[in-house]
Amino acid sequence: MPTGLEQCCEHTMPTTMPTIGCPVQFGQIWRLGIQIKQANASFPTPADIIDLSDWTTLLAAATPPANNQILLTPISPDGKTGLFGSKITPGAVITQGGGDSTTRGGVPANIGREWSKYEANLYSISDEYTALMMDLLDCGKQLTVYFINTYGQIIAKKRTATSFEGFDILSGFLADRAVEGEFVRDMNALSFMIEKGYSKAFYVSPMTNFANTIVNP
């Protein structure tokens, strides 16, 4: 039996292995939807998450950070205003010990994993939007995030096999405006940490024809 720092995980192998289908890609993340964590899934079915009326209701709720509103990052038809440079850096393994007799064979013991880090830049956003985003990230409540890619696919966390919510995030920060001159767009750097193990339960929706055109009221 495992002892000491070694972890014991009781796990039964599935009777059937998952089918390996088409490749699954997040693609280029083009927009974010940030929401205060809700008691229930905001999208109870796969049909709901790609239903414009569901999104319209959530976007029309009270001004954030109140209630259940989803605050979208802005986008402009000419592509000059909005979210660019999105990337997620996966969290590293957390180890303990190693190189001595505190672990078996002197091998470091894996005791956990770090949260992953999301980073992007928001270009040429208004002061009103900057204030909304800063207030939401600083509100002290648990926040969640939805990703929307350039194909209009919505990427969410599976709350159950068929209901969806945003991924938990922490340490959200929107920096003040960086200004470099006449021919360089002003920019606000955005970052937050995404819950560890987020890759274990995500959903990439079918393509929509509205996700990259809807705007917050």
Beta strands, then each sheet from edge to edge (+ up, - down):
strand 1: 29-36
strand 2: 70-72
strand 3: 82-89
strand 4: 93-96
strand 5: 109-113
strand 6: 116-123
strand 7: 143-149
strand 8: 154-158
strand 9: 164-165
strand 10: 167-174
strand 11: 187-194
strand 12: 202-204
sheet 1: 2+ 1- 7+ 8- 9+
sheet 2: 2+ 1- 7+ 10- 11+ 6- 3+
sheet 3: 2+ 1- 7+ 8- 12+
sheet 4: 4+ 5-
end
